[in-house]
């Protein structure tokens, strides 16, 4: 039985070191053979100290800045796109209806309601029920 001195490394710490090695590989500091050798050492090591030895001759990397800022809204992007499309089509239908009414000289049958109301009701129902937003929030937090 091998008893090592030092603090034991966790799988998450090994994965973090493997990610750092991958970044060094993509930056060109390591070739594929050396990357594979170091990665093998990472997963074979038992202590945190040994993990740091794998990175000893490599420079510290800056922290990764998230490519996308976390949206503060509770609405997923697809609901915002659908809402924008609904609003645009609704306004277009109202403009067409207003132009027809103006040309006729009187208010014509309000047909845009048959486009605006059902589509808007479906969107509102989906937002109020929150099924998609709940799934979106679970996805964003993991």
The first five atom37 places (N, CA, C, CB, O) and aatype in JSON, in Angstrom:
{
  "aatype": [20, 20, 20, 20, 20, 20, 20, 20, 20, 20, 20, 20, 20, 20, 20, 20, 20, 20, 20, 20, 20, 20, 20, 20, 20, 20, 20, 20, 20, 20, 20, 20, 20, 20, 20, 20, 20, 20, 20, 20, 20, 20, 20, 20, 20, 20, 20, 20, 20, 20, 20, 20, 20, 20, 20, 20, 20, 20, 20, 20, 20, 20, 20, 20, 20, 20, 20, 20, 20, 20, 20, 20, 20, 20, 20, 20, 20, 20, 20, 20, 20, 20, 20, 20, 20, 20, 20, 20, 20, 20, 20, 20, 20, 20, 20, 20, 20, 20, 20, 20, 20, 20, 20, 20, 20, 20, 20, 20, 20, 20, 20, 20, 20, 20, 20, 20, 20, 20, 20, 20, 20, 20, 20, 20, 20, 20, 20, 20, 20, 20, 20, 20, 20, 20, 20, 20, 20, 20, 20, 20, 20, 20],
  "atom_mask": [
    [1, 1, 1, 1, 1],
    [1, 1, 1, 1, 1],
    [1, 1, 1, 1, 1],
    [1, 1, 1, 1, 1],
    [1, 1, 1, 1, 1],
    [1, 1, 1, 1, 1],
    [1, 1, 1, 1, 1],
    [1, 1, 1, 1, 1],
    [1, 1, 1, 1, 1],
    [1, 1, 1, 1, 1],
    [1, 1, 1, 1, 1],
    [1, 1, 1, 1, 1],
    [1, 1, 1, 1, 1],
    [1, 1, 1, 1, 1],
    [1, 1, 1, 1, 1],
    [1, 1, 1, 1, 1],
    [1, 1, 1, 1, 1],
    [1, 1, 1, 1, 1],
    [1, 1, 1, 1, 1],
    [1, 1, 1, 1, 1],
    [1, 1, 1, 1, 1],
    [1, 1, 1, 1, 1],
    [1, 1, 1, 1, 1],
    [1, 1, 1, 1, 1],
    [1, 1, 1, 1, 1],
    [1, 1, 1, 1, 1],
    [1, 1, 1, 1, 1],
    [1, 1, 1, 1, 1],
    [1, 1, 1, 1, 1],
    [1, 1, 1, 1, 1],
    [1, 1, 1, 1, 1],
    [1, 1, 1, 1, 1],
    [1, 1, 1, 1, 1],
    [1, 1, 1, 1, 1],
    [1, 1, 1, 1, 1],
    [1, 1, 1, 1, 1],
    [1, 1, 1, 1, 1],
    [1, 1, 1, 1, 1],
    [1, 1, 1, 1, 1],
    [1, 1, 1, 1, 1],
    [1, 1, 1, 1, 1],
    [1, 1, 1, 1, 1],
    [1, 1, 1, 1, 1],
    [1, 1, 1, 1, 1],
    [1, 1, 1, 1, 1],
    [1, 1, 1, 1, 1],
    [1, 1, 1, 1, 1],
    [1, 1, 1, 1, 1],
    [1, 1, 1, 1, 1],
    [1, 1, 1, 1, 1],
    [1, 1, 1, 1, 1],
    [1, 1, 1, 1, 1],
    [1, 1, 1, 1, 1],
    [1, 1, 1, 1, 1],
    [1, 1, 1, 1, 1],
    [1, 1, 1, 1, 1],
    [1, 1, 1, 1, 1],
    [1, 1, 1, 1, 1],
    [1, 1, 1, 1, 1],
    [1, 1, 1, 1, 1],
    [1, 1, 1, 1, 1],
    [1, 1, 1, 1, 1],
    [1, 1, 1, 1, 1],
    [1, 1, 1, 1, 1],
    [1, 1, 1, 1, 1],
    [1, 1, 1, 1, 1],
    [1, 1, 1, 1, 1],
    [1, 1, 1, 1, 1],
    [1, 1, 1, 1, 1],
    [1, 1, 1, 1, 1],
    [1, 1, 1, 1, 1],
    [1, 1, 1, 1, 1],
    [1, 1, 1, 1, 1],
    [1, 1, 1, 1, 1],
    [1, 1, 1, 1, 1],
    [1, 1, 1, 1, 1],
    [1, 1, 1, 1, 1],
    [1, 1, 1, 1, 1],
    [1, 1, 1, 1, 1],
    [1, 1, 1, 1, 1],
    [1, 1, 1, 1, 1],
    [1, 1, 1, 1, 1],
    [1, 1, 1, 1, 1],
    [1, 1, 1, 1, 1],
    [1, 1, 1, 1, 1],
    [1, 1, 1, 1, 1],
    [1, 1, 1, 1, 1],
    [1, 1, 1, 1, 1],
    [1, 1, 1, 1, 1],
    [1, 1, 1, 1, 1],
    [1, 1, 1, 1, 1],
    [1, 1, 1, 1, 1],
    [1, 1, 1, 1, 1],
    [1, 1, 1, 1, 1],
    [1, 1, 1, 1, 1],
    [1, 1, 1, 1, 1],
    [1, 1, 1, 1, 1],
    [1, 1, 1, 1, 1],
    [1, 1, 1, 1, 1],
    [1, 1, 1, 1, 1],
    [1, 1, 1, 1, 1],
    [1, 1, 1, 1, 1],
    [1, 1, 1, 1, 1],
    [1, 1, 1, 1, 1],
    [1, 1, 1, 1, 1],
    [1, 1, 1, 1, 1],
    [1, 1, 1, 1, 1],
    [1, 1, 1, 1, 1],
    [1, 1, 1, 1, 1],
    [1, 1, 1, 1, 1],
    [1, 1, 1, 1, 1],
    [1, 1, 1, 1, 1],
    [1, 1, 1, 1, 1],
    [1, 1, 1, 1, 1],
    [1, 1, 1, 1, 1],
    [1, 1, 1, 1, 1],
    [1, 1, 1, 1, 1],
    [1, 1, 1, 1, 1],
    [1, 1, 1, 1, 1],
    [1, 1, 1, 1, 1],
    [1, 1, 1, 1, 1],
    [1, 1, 1, 1, 1],
    [1, 1, 1, 1, 1],
    [1, 1, 1, 1, 1],
    [1, 1, 1, 1, 1],
    [1, 1, 1, 1, 1],
    [1, 1, 1, 1, 1],
    [1, 1, 1, 1, 1],
    [1, 1, 1, 1, 1],
    [1, 1, 1, 1, 1],
    [1, 1, 1, 1, 1],
    [1, 1, 1, 1, 1],
    [1, 1, 1, 1, 1],
    [1, 1, 1, 1, 1],
    [1, 1, 1, 1, 1],
    [1, 1, 1, 1, 1],
    [1, 1, 1, 1, 1],
    [1, 1, 1, 1, 1],
    [1, 1, 1, 1, 1],
    [1, 1, 1, 1, 1],
    [1, 1, 1, 1, 1],
    [1, 1, 1, 1, 1]
  ],
  "atom_positions": [
    [[0.84, -1.17, 0.0], [0.0, 0.0, 0.0], [0.89, 1.24, 0.0], [-0.96, 0.0, 1.22], [1.81, 1.36, 0.81]],
    [[0.59, 2.14, -0.92], [1.39, 3.36, -1.06], [0.75, 4.46, -0.22], [1.5, 3.78, -2.54], [-0.38, 4.86, -0.48]],
    [[1.47, 4.95, 0.77], [0.99, 6.05, 1.59], [1.79, 7.28, 1.21], [1.11, 5.74, 3.13], [3.01, 7.31, 1.36]],
    [[1.08, 8.31, 0.72], [1.76, 9.52, 0.28], [1.6, 10.61, 1.32], [1.22, 9.99, -1.08], [0.63, 10.63, 2.08]],
    [[2.56, 11.51, 1.33], [2.44, 12.67, 2.21], [1.89, 13.82, 1.38], [3.82, 13.04, 2.85], [2.09, 13.87, 0.17]],
    [[1.21, 14.72, 2.02], [0.63, 15.85, 1.31], [-0.88, 15.73, 1.25], [1.21, 15.95, -0.1], [-1.47, 14.73, 1.67]],
    [[-1.49, 16.77, 0.72], [-2.94, 16.83, 0.61], [-3.4, 16.09, -0.63], [-3.43, 18.28, 0.58], [-2.88, 16.29, -1.72]],
    [[-4.38, 15.23, -0.45], [-4.9, 14.43, -1.57], [-5.63, 15.32, -2.57], [-5.85, 13.32, -1.05], [-6.34, 16.25, -2.2]],
    [[-5.44, 15.03, -3.83], [-6.09, 15.78, -4.9], [-7.44, 15.15, -5.24], [-5.18, 15.82, -6.16], [-7.61, 13.94, -5.2]],
    [[-8.39, 16.01, -5.57], [-9.72, 15.52, -5.95], [-9.81, 15.37, -7.47], [-10.83, 16.47, -5.43], [-8.95, 15.86, -8.2]],
    [[-10.86, 14.7, -7.91], [-11.09, 14.56, -9.36], [-11.34, 15.93, -10.0], [-12.28, 13.62, -9.63], [-10.93, 16.17, -11.14]],
    [[-12.02, 16.81, -9.27], [-12.29, 18.15, -9.81], [-10.98, 18.92, -9.99], [-13.24, 18.94, -8.88], [-10.82, 19.65, -10.98]],
    [[-10.05, 18.78, -9.07], [-8.76, 19.45, -9.2], [-7.97, 18.88, -10.38], [-7.95, 19.31, -7.91], [-7.31, 19.62, -11.11]],
    [[-8.04, 17.58, -10.57], [-7.37, 16.97, -11.72], [-7.97, 17.48, -13.02], [-7.46, 15.43, -11.66], [-7.24, 17.78, -13.97]],
    [[-9.29, 17.58, -13.07], [-9.96, 18.08, -14.27], [-9.57, 19.53, -14.54], [-11.49, 17.95, -14.13], [-9.42, 19.93, -15.7]],
    [[-9.42, 20.32, -13.48], [-9.02, 21.72, -13.65], [-7.61, 21.81, -14.23], [-9.11, 22.47, -12.31], [-7.35, 22.62, -15.12]],
    [[-6.7, 20.98, -13.72], [-5.33, 20.98, -14.24], [-5.32, 20.5, -15.69], [-4.41, 20.07, -13.37], [-4.58, 21.03, -16.52]],
    [[-6.14, 19.49, -16.01], [-6.23, 19.0, -17.39], [-6.74, 20.11, -18.31], [-7.16, 17.77, -17.47], [-6.29, 20.22, -19.45]],
    [[-7.69, 20.92, -17.82], [-8.2, 22.04, -18.61], [-7.1, 23.07, -18.85], [-9.4, 22.7, -17.9], [-6.97, 23.61, -19.95]],
    [[-6.32, 23.34, -17.82], [-5.21, 24.3, -17.97], [-4.19, 23.78, -18.99], [-4.52, 24.55, -16.6], [-3.68, 24.53, -19.82]],
    [[-3.89, 22.48, -18.91], [-2.97, 21.9, -19.89], [-3.53, 22.02, -21.31], [-2.71, 20.42, -19.56], [-2.79, 22.29, -22.25]],
    [[-4.83, 21.83, -21.45], [-5.47, 21.98, -22.76], [-5.34, 23.4, -23.29], [-6.93, 21.6, -22.67], [-5.15, 23.6, -24.49]],
    [[-5.45, 24.37, -22.4], [-5.27, 25.77, -22.83], [-3.84, 26.02, -23.26], [-5.66, 26.73, -21.69], [-3.6, 26.74, -24.24]],
    [[-2.87, 25.43, -22.54], [-1.47, 25.59, -22.94], [-1.22, 24.89, -24.28], [-0.53, 25.01, -21.86], [-0.44, 25.38, -25.1]],
    [[-1.87, 23.76, -24.51], [-1.75, 23.07, -25.8], [-2.3, 23.94, -26.92], [-2.5, 21.71, -25.76], [-1.67, 24.08, -27.96]],
    [[-3.47, 24.53, -26.69], [-4.06, 25.36, -27.74], [-3.28, 26.66, -27.97], [-5.51, 25.69, -27.4], [-3.33, 27.23, -29.05]],
    [[-2.56, 27.12, -26.94], [-1.72, 28.32, -27.09], [-0.38, 28.0, -27.75], [-1.48, 28.97, -25.74], [0.36, 28.91, -28.12]],
    [[-0.06, 26.7, -27.9], [1.17, 26.31, -28.57], [2.36, 26.12, -27.65], [1.51, 27.31, -29.59], [3.49, 25.94, -28.12]],
    [[2.14, 26.16, -26.35], [3.26, 25.95, -25.41], [3.62, 24.48, -25.27], [2.91, 26.53, -24.05], [4.75, 24.15, -24.89]],
    [[2.69, 23.62, -25.56], [2.92, 22.17, -25.48], [2.61, 21.54, -26.83], [2.06, 21.53, -24.36], [1.7, 21.98, -27.53]],
    [[3.38, 20.5, -27.18], [3.0, 19.73, -28.36], [2.13, 18.56, -27.88], [4.27, 19.21, -29.16], [1.98, 18.34, -26.68]],
    [[1.58, 17.84, -28.8], [0.62, 16.79, -28.44], [1.26, 15.69, -27.6], [0.02, 16.18, -29.7], [0.63, 15.19, -26.67]],
    [[2.48, 15.32, -27.9], [3.14, 14.26, -27.13], [3.36, 14.69, -25.68], [4.49, 13.88, -27.78], [3.1, 13.92, -24.75]],
    [[3.85, 15.9, -25.49], [4.09, 16.39, -24.13], [2.77, 16.58, -23.38], [4.88, 17.71, -24.16], [2.68, 16.31, -22.18]],
    [[1.75, 17.05, -24.09], [0.43, 17.19, -23.48], [-0.09, 15.84, -22.98], [-0.57, 17.8, -24.49], [-0.56, 15.74, -21.85]],
    [[0.01, 14.81, -23.82], [-0.44, 13.48, -23.42], [0.35, 12.95, -22.23], [-0.33, 12.51, -24.59], [-0.21, 12.33, -21.33]],
    [[1.66, 13.2, -22.21], [2.49, 12.74, -21.1], [2.07, 13.44, -19.8], [3.99, 13.02, -21.39], [1.92, 12.79, -18.76]],
    [[1.89, 14.74, -19.86], [1.5, 15.49, -18.67], [0.09, 15.11, -18.21], [1.57, 17.0, -18.93], [-0.17, 15.01, -17.01]],
    [[-0.79, 14.89, -19.15], [-2.15, 14.5, -18.81], [-2.17, 13.14, -18.12], [-3.03, 14.46, -20.05], [-2.93, 12.93, -17.17]],
    [[-1.34, 12.24, -18.58], [-1.22, 10.93, -17.93], [-0.72, 11.1, -16.5], [-0.27, 10.0, -18.72], [-1.22, 10.44, -15.59]],
    [[0.25, 11.98, -16.3], [0.77, 12.24, -14.96], [-0.31, 12.86, -14.06], [1.99, 13.16, -15.02], [-0.38, 12.55, -12.87]],
    [[-1.13, 13.74, -14.63], [-2.18, 14.39, -13.85], [-3.14, 13.34, -13.28], [-2.96, 15.41, -14.72], [-3.46, 13.38, -12.09]],
    [[-3.58, 12.42, -14.1], [-4.56, 11.45, -13.64], [-3.94, 10.31, -12.84], [-5.3, 10.89, -14.82], [-4.65, 9.51, -12.24]],
    [[-2.62, 10.23, -12.83], [-1.94, 9.2, -12.03], [-1.49, 9.74, -10.68], [-0.75, 8.65, -12.78], [-1.15, 8.96, -9.79]],
    [[-1.48, 11.04, -10.51], [-0.98, 11.63, -9.27], [-2.0, 11.55, -8.14], [-0.58, 13.07, -9.51], [-3.21, 11.47, -8.38]],
    [[-1.5, 11.59, -6.92], [-2.38, 11.46, -5.75], [-2.49, 12.76, -4.96], [-1.88, 10.36, -4.85], [-3.48, 12.96, -4.26]],
    [[-1.51, 13.64, -5.05], [-1.51, 14.83, -4.19], [-1.57, 16.11, -5.0], [-0.28, 14.84, -3.3], [-1.25, 16.16, -6.18]],
    [[-2.01, 17.15, -4.31], [-2.08, 18.47, -4.93], [-0.69, 18.98, -5.31], [-2.77, 19.47, -3.98], [-0.52, 19.63, -6.34]],
    [[0.27, 18.68, -4.47], [1.64, 19.12, -4.74], [2.16, 18.54, -6.04], [2.56, 18.73, -3.58], [2.81, 19.23, -6.82]],
    [[1.88, 17.25, -6.27], [2.3, 16.62, -7.52], [1.58, 17.21, -8.73], [2.06, 15.12, -7.46], [2.15, 17.28, -9.82]],
    [[0.33, 17.64, -8.52], [-0.4, 18.28, -9.61], [0.28, 19.58, -10.01], [-1.85, 18.54, -9.21], [0.39, 19.89, -11.2]],
    [[0.73, 20.34, -9.03], [1.38, 21.61, -9.33], [2.72, 21.41, -10.05], [1.6, 22.4, -8.05], [3.15, 22.28, -10.81]],
    [[3.36, 20.27, -9.8], [4.63, 19.99, -10.49], [4.43, 19.84, -12.0], [5.28, 18.72, -9.92], [5.34, 20.14, -12.78]],
    [[3.25, 19.39, -12.39], [2.96, 19.22, -13.82], [2.93, 20.58, -14.53], [1.6, 18.49, -14.02], [3.25, 20.68, -15.71]],
    [[2.55, 21.63, -13.78], [2.45, 22.97, -14.35], [3.66, 23.85, -14.03], [1.21, 23.64, -13.84], [3.68, 25.02, -14.4]],
    [[4.65, 23.3, -13.38], [5.75, 24.08, -12.83], [6.46, 24.96, -13.85], [6.74, 23.17, -12.21], [6.76, 26.12, -13.56]],
    [[6.73, 24.45, -15.04], [7.49, 25.23, -16.03], [6.6, 26.02, -16.99], [8.38, 24.31, -16.82], [7.1, 26.59, -17.97]],
    [[5.31, 26.06, -16.74], [4.37, 26.78, -17.61], [3.93, 28.07, -16.92], [3.14, 25.9, -17.95], [3.8, 28.11, -15.7]],
    [[3.7, 29.14, -17.7], [3.28, 30.4, -17.09], [1.84, 30.31, -16.57], [3.4, 31.55, -18.09], [1.05, 29.49, -17.03]],
    [[1.54, 31.17, -15.62], [0.17, 31.26, -15.11], [-0.72, 31.84, -16.22], [0.09, 32.15, -13.82], [-0.33, 32.76, -16.93]],
    [[-1.9, 31.28, -16.34], [-2.84, 31.76, -17.34], [-3.81, 32.75, -16.71], [-3.61, 30.59, -17.98], [-4.17, 32.6, -15.54]],
    [[-4.23, 33.75, -17.48], [-5.25, 34.67, -16.93], [-6.57, 33.94, -16.78], [-5.42, 35.91, -17.85], [-6.83, 32.95, -17.47]],
    [[-7.39, 34.43, -15.88], [-8.71, 33.83, -15.69], [-9.52, 34.0, -16.96], [-9.44, 34.45, -14.48], [-9.41, 35.01, -17.65]],
    [[-10.34, 33.0, -17.25], [-11.18, 33.05, -18.45], [-12.35, 33.98, -18.17], [-11.68, 31.62, -18.84], [-13.06, 33.82, -17.18]],
    [[-12.53, 34.95, -19.06], [-13.67, 35.85, -18.96], [-14.79, 35.23, -19.77], [-13.31, 37.3, -19.47], [-14.58, 34.81, -20.91]],
    [[-15.96, 35.17, -19.19], [-17.09, 34.55, -19.88], [-17.36, 35.28, -21.19], [-18.35, 34.56, -18.99], [-17.38, 36.51, -21.24]],
    [[-17.57, 34.51, -22.24], [-17.81, 35.08, -23.56], [-19.15, 35.81, -23.6], [-17.78, 33.99, -24.63], [-19.3, 36.82, -24.3]],
    [[-20.11, 35.3, -22.87], [-21.42, 35.92, -22.83], [-21.7, 36.38, -21.41], [-22.52, 34.95, -23.33], [-21.46, 35.65, -20.45]],
    [[-22.21, 37.57, -21.29], [-22.6, 38.02, -19.96], [-23.9, 37.33, -19.61], [-22.74, 39.58, -19.89], [-24.73, 37.06, -20.47]],
    [[-24.06, 37.06, -18.34], [-25.27, 36.38, -17.89], [-26.42, 37.38, -17.96], [-25.11, 35.81, -16.44], [-26.34, 38.47, -17.4]],
    [[-27.45, 36.99, -18.63], [-28.6, 37.86, -18.79], [-29.34, 37.99, -17.47], [-29.53, 37.32, -19.88], [-29.53, 36.99, -16.77]],
    [[-29.77, 39.19, -17.14], [-30.49, 39.44, -15.89], [-31.98, 39.17, -16.04], [-30.26, 40.87, -15.44], [-32.71, 39.18, -15.04]],
    [[-32.44, 38.93, -17.24], [-33.86, 38.72, -17.46], [-34.22, 37.26, -17.21], [-34.25, 39.13, -18.87], [-33.39, 36.37, -17.36]],
    [[-35.45, 37.04, -16.84], [-35.89, 35.66, -16.61], [-36.38, 35.0, -17.89], [-36.98, 35.63, -15.57], [-36.72, 33.81, -17.89]],
    [[-36.42, 35.76, -18.98], [-36.9, 35.22, -20.24], [-35.75, 34.67, -21.07], [-37.66, 36.3, -21.03], [-34.76, 35.36, -21.3]],
    [[-35.87, 33.42, -21.51], [-34.83, 32.87, -22.39], [-34.82, 33.62, -23.71], [-35.07, 31.35, -22.63], [-35.78, 34.29, -24.08]],
    [[-33.72, 33.5, -24.42], [-33.54, 34.23, -25.67], [-34.62, 33.88, -26.68], [-32.17, 33.94, -26.26], [-35.07, 34.76, -27.42]],
    [[-35.05, 32.62, -26.74], [-36.05, 32.27, -27.75], [-37.39, 32.91, -27.43], [-36.21, 30.75, -27.83], [-38.14, 33.21, -28.36]],
    [[-37.72, 33.14, -26.16], [-38.97, 33.82, -25.84], [-38.88, 35.3, -26.19], [-39.3, 33.65, -24.35], [-39.88, 35.89, -26.62]],
    [[-37.72, 35.9, -26.03], [-37.56, 37.3, -26.42], [-37.66, 37.44, -27.94], [-36.2, 37.85, -25.93], [-38.23, 38.42, -28.43]],
    [[-37.11, 36.48, -28.68], [-37.2, 36.53, -30.15], [-38.64, 36.34, -30.6], [-36.3, 35.44, -30.8], [-39.13, 37.07, -31.46]],
    [[-39.33, 35.37, -30.0], [-40.73, 35.13, -30.36], [-41.59, 36.34, -30.01], [-41.26, 33.88, -29.66], [-42.49, 36.7, -30.78]],
    [[-41.34, 36.95, -28.87], [-42.1, 38.15, -28.48], [-41.85, 39.3, -29.44], [-41.73, 38.57, -27.06], [-42.78, 40.04, -29.77]],
    [[-40.62, 39.46, -29.87], [-40.31, 40.52, -30.84], [-40.98, 40.26, -32.18], [-38.79, 40.64, -31.03], [-41.49, 41.18, -32.82]],
    [[-40.99, 39.0, -32.61], [-41.66, 38.65, -33.87], [-43.16, 38.91, -33.76], [-41.4, 37.17, -34.23], [-43.77, 39.45, -34.68]],
    [[-43.76, 38.53, -32.62], [-45.19, 38.77, -32.41], [-45.5, 40.26, -32.46], [-45.64, 38.18, -31.07], [-46.46, 40.68, -33.09]],
    [[-44.68, 41.06, -31.79], [-44.91, 42.5, -31.76], [-44.77, 43.1, -33.17], [-43.92, 43.18, -30.8], [-45.59, 43.92, -33.57]],
    [[-43.75, 42.68, -33.9], [-43.55, 43.19, -35.25], [-44.7, 42.84, -36.18], [-42.27, 42.66, -35.83], [-45.18, 43.69, -36.93]],
    [[-45.14, 41.59, -36.15], [-46.25, 41.16, -37.01], [-47.54, 41.86, -36.59], [-46.44, 39.63, -36.96], [-48.34, 42.24, -37.44]],
    [[-47.74, 42.02, -35.28], [-48.94, 42.7, -34.8], [-48.99, 44.14, -35.29], [-49.0, 42.67, -33.26], [-50.04, 44.6, -35.75]],
    [[-47.88, 44.84, -35.2], [-47.84, 46.23, -35.67], [-48.06, 46.3, -37.18], [-46.51, 46.88, -35.31], [-48.76, 47.2, -37.67]],
    [[-47.47, 45.37, -37.92], [-47.65, 45.35, -39.37], [-49.13, 45.13, -39.72], [-46.78, 44.25, -40.01], [-49.66, 45.8, -40.6]],
    [[-49.78, 44.19, -39.05], [-51.2, 43.93, -39.31], [-52.05, 45.16, -38.97], [-51.68, 42.71, -38.49], [-52.98, 45.49, -39.7]],
    [[-51.72, 45.83, -37.87], [-52.48, 47.03, -37.51], [-52.28, 48.15, -38.51], [-52.08, 47.5, -36.13], [-53.22, 48.89, -38.81]],
    [[-51.07, 48.3, -39.03], [-50.81, 49.34, -40.04], [-51.57, 49.03, -41.32], [-49.28, 49.45, -40.32], [-52.16, 49.92, -41.93]],
    [[-51.57, 47.77, -41.73], [-52.31, 47.38, -42.94], [-53.8, 47.62, -42.74], [-52.05, 45.9, -43.3], [-54.47, 48.16, -43.62]],
    [[-54.32, 47.23, -41.59], [-55.74, 47.42, -41.28], [-56.09, 48.92, -41.27], [-56.1, 46.78, -39.92], [-57.12, 49.33, -41.79]],
    [[-55.2, 49.73, -40.66], [-55.45, 51.17, -40.62], [-55.42, 51.77, -42.02], [-54.41, 51.87, -39.72], [-56.23, 52.64, -42.34]],
    [[-54.5, 51.31, -42.87], [-54.44, 51.82, -44.24], [-55.7, 51.45, -45.03], [-53.18, 51.27, -44.95], [-56.22, 52.26, -45.79]],
    [[-56.17, 50.23, -44.84], [-57.4, 49.79, -45.53], [-58.59, 50.61, -45.04], [-57.65, 48.28, -45.31], [-59.42, 51.05, -45.83]],
    [[-58.67, 50.8, -43.72], [-59.77, 51.58, -43.15], [-59.73, 53.02, -43.64], [-59.74, 51.54, -41.62], [-60.76, 53.61, -43.95]],
    [[-58.53, 53.58, -43.71], [-58.37, 54.96, -44.18], [-58.79, 55.07, -45.65], [-56.91, 55.43, -44.01], [-59.45, 56.03, -46.03]],
    [[-58.4, 54.09, -46.46], [-58.77, 54.1, -47.88], [-60.27, 53.92, -48.05], [-58.01, 53.0, -48.64], [-60.87, 54.48, -48.97]],
    [[-60.89, 53.12, -47.18], [-62.33, 52.88, -47.28], [-63.13, 54.05, -46.7], [-62.7, 51.59, -46.57], [-64.31, 54.19, -47.0]],
    [[-62.51, 54.86, -45.89], [-63.21, 56.0, -45.3], [-63.97, 55.65, -44.05], [-64.14, 56.59, -46.3], [-64.67, 56.5, -43.49]],
    [[-63.87, 54.43, -43.59], [-64.53, 54.0, -42.35], [-63.75, 52.84, -41.74], [-66.01, 53.59, -42.62], [-62.92, 52.22, -42.41]],
    [[-64.02, 52.56, -40.48], [-63.36, 51.43, -39.84], [-63.89, 50.13, -40.44], [-63.58, 51.45, -38.31], [-65.09, 49.89, -40.46]],
    [[-62.99, 49.31, -40.93], [-63.37, 48.0, -41.47], [-63.33, 46.97, -40.35], [-62.42, 47.58, -42.64], [-62.97, 47.26, -39.21]],
    [[-63.72, 45.76, -40.7], [-63.73, 44.68, -39.71], [-62.32, 44.55, -39.09], [-64.18, 43.33, -40.37], [-61.33, 44.52, -39.83]],
    [[-62.22, 44.47, -37.77], [-60.9, 44.42, -37.1], [-60.26, 43.03, -37.18], [-61.05, 44.85, -35.64], [-60.11, 42.35, -36.16]],
    [[-59.9, 42.63, -38.37], [-59.32, 41.3, -38.59], [-57.98, 41.09, -37.9], [-59.16, 41.07, -40.05], [-57.65, 39.94, -37.59]],
    [[-57.16, 42.13, -37.62], [-55.87, 41.85, -36.96], [-56.01, 41.16, -35.6], [-55.11, 43.14, -36.78], [-55.07, 40.54, -35.11]],
    [[-57.19, 41.29, -34.99], [-57.38, 40.64, -33.69], [-57.21, 39.13, -33.8], [-58.77, 40.97, -33.13], [-56.81, 38.49, -32.83]],
    [[-57.52, 38.54, -34.98], [-57.4, 37.1, -35.17], [-55.95, 36.66, -35.37], [-58.24, 36.68, -36.36], [-55.65, 35.47, -35.3]],
    [[-55.08, 37.6, -35.61], [-53.65, 37.3, -35.68], [-53.0, 37.59, -34.32], [-52.97, 38.14, -36.8], [-52.22, 36.79, -33.82]],
    [[-53.35, 38.73, -33.75], [-52.7, 39.2, -32.53], [-53.1, 38.38, -31.31], [-53.02, 40.66, -32.3], [-52.24, 37.95, -30.55]],
    [[-54.39, 38.16, -31.12], [-54.88, 37.54, -29.88], [-54.44, 36.09, -29.68], [-56.37, 37.61, -29.85], [-53.9, 35.77, -28.63]],
    [[-54.65, 35.19, -30.66], [-54.26, 33.8, -30.4], [-52.74, 33.63, -30.19], [-54.71, 32.92, -31.55], [-52.3, 32.93, -29.28]],
    [[-51.98, 34.28, -31.05], [-50.52, 34.18, -30.93], [-50.05, 34.77, -29.6], [-49.83, 34.9, -32.12], [-49.22, 34.18, -28.91]],
    [[-50.58, 35.92, -29.25], [-50.21, 36.55, -27.98], [-50.64, 35.72, -26.79], [-50.83, 37.93, -27.89], [-49.93, 35.66, -25.78]],
    [[-51.81, 35.08, -26.89], [-52.29, 34.25, -25.79], [-51.37, 33.04, -25.57], [-53.72, 33.78, -26.06], [-51.07, 32.68, -24.43]],
    [[-50.94, 32.43, -26.66], [-50.01, 31.3, -26.54], [-48.7, 31.74, -25.93], [-49.76, 30.66, -27.91], [-48.18, 31.06, -25.04]],
    [[-48.16, 32.85, -26.37], [-46.9, 33.35, -25.81], [-47.06, 33.69, -24.32], [-46.42, 34.6, -26.58], [-46.22, 33.33, -23.5]],
    [[-48.15, 34.36, -23.98], [-48.39, 34.73, -22.58], [-48.55, 33.48, -21.72], [-49.64, 35.62, -22.46], [-48.02, 33.43, -20.61]],
    [[-49.27, 32.48, -22.21], [-49.44, 31.24, -21.46], [-48.09, 30.57, -21.2], [-50.37, 30.28, -22.22], [-47.82, 30.13, -20.09]],
    [[-47.26, 30.5, -22.23], [-45.94, 29.86, -22.07], [-45.08, 30.61, -21.07], [-45.22, 29.78, -23.42], [-44.35, 30.0, -20.29]],
    [[-45.15, 31.94, -21.09], [-44.35, 32.75, -20.16], [-44.89, 32.6, -18.73], [-44.35, 34.24, -20.58], [-44.12, 32.42, -17.79]],
    [[-46.21, 32.68, -18.59], [-46.8, 32.59, -17.25], [-46.62, 31.22, -16.61], [-48.27, 32.92, -17.33], [-46.42, 31.12, -15.4]],
    [[-46.68, 30.18, -17.41], [-46.49, 28.83, -16.85], [-45.04, 28.63, -16.43], [-46.89, 27.76, -17.88], [-44.77, 27.89, -15.48]],
    [[-44.11, 29.26, -17.11], [-42.71, 29.24, -16.71], [-41.98, 27.94, -16.96], [-42.62, 29.54, -15.31], [-40.86, 27.77, -16.48]],
    [[-42.56, 27.02, -17.7], [-41.89, 25.74, -17.95], [-40.57, 25.93, -18.66], [-42.78, 24.82, -18.77], [-39.55, 25.39, -18.24]],
    [[-40.6, 26.71, -19.73], [-39.38, 26.91, -20.5], [-38.37, 27.75, -19.73], [-39.7, 27.58, -21.83], [-37.17, 27.5, -19.8]],
    [[-38.84, 28.74, -18.99], [-37.93, 29.58, -18.21], [-37.26, 28.77, -17.11], [-38.68, 30.77, -17.61], [-36.08, 28.97, -16.82]],
    [[-38.01, 27.86, -16.48], [-37.43, 27.03, -15.42], [-36.35, 26.13, -15.99], [-38.52, 26.18, -14.73], [-35.29, 25.96, -15.39]],
    [[-36.61, 25.55, -17.16], [-35.59, 24.7, -17.8], [-34.39, 25.55, -18.19], [-36.18, 23.98, -19.04], [-33.25, 25.1, -18.07]],
    [[-34.63, 26.76, -18.67], [-33.55, 27.66, -19.05], [-32.7, 28.02, -17.84], [-34.11, 28.93, -19.71], [-31.47, 28.01, -17.93]],
    [[-33.33, 28.34, -16.73], [-32.58, 28.71, -15.53], [-31.77, 27.53, -14.99], [-33.52, 29.23, -14.45], [-30.66, 27.72, -14.5]],
    [[-32.32, 26.31, -15.08], [-31.55, 25.13, -14.65], [-30.35, 24.94, -15.55], [-32.43, 23.86, -14.66], [-29.27, 24.59, -15.09]],
    [[-30.53, 25.17, -16.85], [-29.43, 25.03, -17.8], [-28.34, 26.06, -17.52], [-29.95, 25.18, -19.25], [-27.16, 25.73, -17.55]],
    [[-28.73, 27.3, -17.25], [-27.75, 28.37, -17.04], [-26.95, 28.17, -15.77], [-28.44, 29.71, -16.99], [-25.79, 28.57, -15.71]],
    [[-27.53, 27.55, -14.74], [-26.83, 27.41, -13.47], [-25.91, 26.2, -13.46], [-27.81, 27.32, -12.34], [-25.1, 26.07, -12.55]],
    [[-26.01, 25.32, -14.44], [-25.14, 24.13, -14.44], [-24.03, 24.26, -15.4], [-25.91, 22.9, -14.75], [-23.21, 23.36, -15.53]]
  ]
}
